[in-house]
Amino acid sequence: MMTLAIHDQRLARPGSQTAALRDYDSVRRAIAFISENWRAQPTIEAVADAAGVTPDELHHLFRRWASITPKAFMQALTLDHAKGLLRDSASILDAALDSGLSGPGRLHDLFVTHEAMSPGEWKNGGAGLTLRYGFHPSPFGTAIVIATDRGLSGLAFADPGEEQVALADMTRRWPNATYVEDHEGTAPLAARIFDTKLWRPDQPLRIVLIGTDFEVRVWETLLKIPMGRAVSYSDIACNINNPKASRAVGAAVGKNPVSFVVPCHRALGKSGTLTGYHWGITRKQAMLGWEAGQLGMQ
């Protein structure tokens, strides 16, 4: 049976007053407004009003949050931009294989190395595993970081007031594990994930994938997608030599337990549509826009 050590006070307000979370709350409101009104090409003033900030504050917000202007961010949310991300998507995966990126090593921008737990470890629901977790501010809301002694095993996101729901979602994946809150122990992992200055090949981020063999193969394929690009579900299915399994691939993408690090937000519909994302379409849009900023989109 699952053992879960939870302190209610931390769950009630896990770093909710930090600048990072305040920034994301404004960004989230801006994204929602743009998504609902993009056909009308809203002005910066209208977007700022919806986000609860002044136009100047909106400009500084996006510069601080992702080194990107509000106008460039709006461009990053368009269908045309998504279609551009998909350009030559199948060949991206082929190139990754040709470069030897299908095994441990530098799999994408975060310099990730990975291993998969045995089918038996997954099948028994995590029995015998001790999973440490902590709540940390991130560019995409509160991040729930979950780790084993072997590396990062879970990463989830929550908006204010939804932290307990997100944690429960994660614990249901491995119901027989023991969960222990460890904010200090998981803080270095959170820093390594979200501070781009720490994305260094000499300090690889170790992750542990806990899932079925099929799911792990899909997640390993996601790790090959570089920042600033995307692939379709059918491309992933072909890459794992199961071209008729697009629907099953979509389900596996949705079950990805290490969001952002295993970049399931870079999986799009064939036409560039932003299909479902487990932690919300708004957050998927935020991740793609934030990445556009990291790549210097002007």
N, C-alpha and C positions, 0 to 999 in steps of 0.2 A: 504494500500500500504506500502511496505517496506521502512523504513527510514534508511539510512546508512551514518554514520558520519565517513569519511575516511580522513586521512592526507597522501597525496601522498608521502611526504618525508620519512615517516616511512615505507611505503610499499616498497619504492625503495631500502632501505637498512636496514631491521629490524635486527640489531645486527649482520650484515654479517661479521664483523671483529673479532668476538669473537673466542676464542680458540676452543670451542665446535664445532662451525660450520666449522672451518678449519679442525678439526679432521675428521668430518663426510665427508667432501668433498674428503679427501684422502681415507677414508674407502670405500666410494661409488665407486671410481675409481678402488680400489683393488677388490671389489666384482664383478664389471663388468668384469674385466680381468679374474678372477678365473672362473666365470660362463661360459665364452666363451672358456676357454682353459683348463678346469679341466681334460679332457681326457689325455692331455699331461703331467699332473702332473708338473705344472710350478714350477720353483725354486723360493725361496724367493727373489733372486736378480731380477728375471723377474717381479714378482708381485710388488716389490718396484719401479722398473722403471716405470711400468704402473701407479702407484699411485703418481709418481712425488716426491719420497722421496728415501733416501738411505736405504739399508737393516737394518742398525742400527736404523734409524729413524722409519722404519716400525715396528720393534720390540717394540720400546718404544711407538709408536702410539697405537698399539693394547693393550699393557699393561695398558696404560693410559686410553684408551677408554672403555675397557671392562675387564681388569685384565686377559687377555688371550693372549697366544702366537700366532703369525701369523699361525704357523702350526696347532694349535688347532682350530683356526678360520676356516681355510680351511677345516678341518675335519667336522666342524659344518655345512658346506654348502653342504655336500655330501648327496646323496639319502639314504645311509645306516644310517646316523644320523637321517634323517627325519623319516625313518621307525622305528627307536628306540623310537622316540618321540611318535609314534602312538601305541606303545606296550600296550595292554590291555586298549585301549582308551575308549571302551564302559564302562568298569568297573570303570573308573575314574569318569564318570558322575554318575553312580550308587552310588559310595562311597560318592560323594558330597551330594546326596539326603539323604542317610542314616545318614550322619553327621548333617543334618539339615541346609545345606548351601544353600538351595533353596530360603530362605528368607533373609531379611536384616541381616547383620552380616559380619563376615570375609569371603568374597567370594574368595579371592585369595591373592597373595603375597602383593599387595598394600594395603590391609586392606580397602576394599571398602564397603561402604553402599550405597544403591541405592533406588530410587523411580521412578515410571513412571508417567508422566503427563497423565491426563485423555484423552480418545479418542477425546473429544470435543476440547481440547487444541491443539491436533495434527491436527485435521481435519480443523481447521480454520487457519492453516498455521502460527501459532505463534502470531496471532493478540492479542495485549495487552501485549505481552512479551517484556521486555527489555533485550537484550542479550549484555553483555559486552565482548569485545575481546581484545587480545593483542598478539604481536609477540615475541617469546622467543627462545633463542638457546636451542638445545636439542641434545642428542646423535644421533639423526636421522634427522638432518637438522632443519630448522626453524619450530617451532611448533606454530600453531595458536590455542590459548586457548580461548574457549568461555564459558561464565558462566551466570547463572541466580542467583538471590538472594538465590535460594534453593540449588545451587551446580553447579559442572561442567556439562555442557551440550554438549560440542563439543570439539574435539581435532583433528586437521588436521596437515599435514606436507607438506613442500614445499622445493624444491631445489632453489638455487639462481636464482632470476629473475622470479620465478613462484608464488610469494607470493599472488599477486592479483588474480591469477587464482584459487588458493586454497581457498582464502577467499570467492570468488564469488561462488565456488562450495558449500561451507557451507551455505551461506546466501540463496541460492536457496532452501534449504531444508525447511526453515521456512520463506517464502517470505514476510509474513505480520508482522514480528517482527520488533522492533526498535533496531538497532545496534549502539552501542556507543564504540569508542575506549577507552580502559582503561588499559594501559600497567602496571601501578603500581598496580592496583586492581587485575589483573590476575597473576602477578608475583609470589605471594605465592602459587597459584595453580600449576604453572609450576614447582616451586621448589619441592613441595610435590610429584609431579608425577615422576620426573626424578632423584631426590636425594635419593638413597636407604637408607641413614641414617634416612630419615624421614618416612620410611615405618613402622609405629608404630600403634599397635592396639588401643592405647589410643588417637590417632589423625586420626580417619578414614577419608578417602577421600569421600566426599558426591558427588554422581553423579545423574543427572536427565536424564532419558531416554525418548526421544521424538520420537514416532513412532507409527505404527499400533500395535494392540494387538499381532499379529503374530510376527512382528519384535522384539518387546520387549521380547517375550518369547525366541526367538533365542538368543538375546543379553544376557539375564539372564543366558542362558545355557553356553555361552562363558565365563561368569564370573566364572564358576565353574572349568575351566581348569587351573591347577596349572602350574607355571613356570617350564620349562623343560619337559613338556608333550604336546601332541597335540591330537586332535580328528578329525574324518572325518565328512564330511557333512551328511553322512547317519547316523552316530552315533547321531548327533544333532537332525536329523529328528525323530529318534526313541525315543530320550529322551523327545521330546515334543509331543509324542504319535501321530505322523503323518509320519510313515515310508516311505510313497511314496512321500514325499515333499522335497527330497534332492535338487532338482533344485530351489525350492522356498527358501529353507534354504540358498543356495548359494547366491541368490539375496539379502536376508536380511543381510547376513554377509557382503556383499559388501556395503550395505547402513549404516553400523554401524557408527554413528556420533561421537563416542568417541574412536577413534583408540588408540591402545596400552593399555589403561586402561581397556577397554572391549576388551580382547585380540583376535581379529579376525585373527591376524597373526598366532595363534596356531590352526587354522582350515586348514587341508590339504586334498589332495585327498586320496582315499583309499590306493593307492600304495605308499604314502609318497610324491607325487609330490607337488611342490609349485605352486598351482593354483593361479589364478589372485588375485591381491591385489589392492585396490582402489588407494593407494598412491605409487604403483609401486612394482614389484617383488623384485627389489634391496633392497628396504627399508624393505620388509618382511624378506629377508635373513639377513639383518643387525640386525633386532630385535631378530631373533632366535639365531644368533651368539653372540650378546651382552648378551642375557639371559644365554647362555651356560657359558659365562665368569662369570656372577654373581653367578652361581652355582658351580664355582670352577673347571671347565673342564680344564684339564692340557694336 
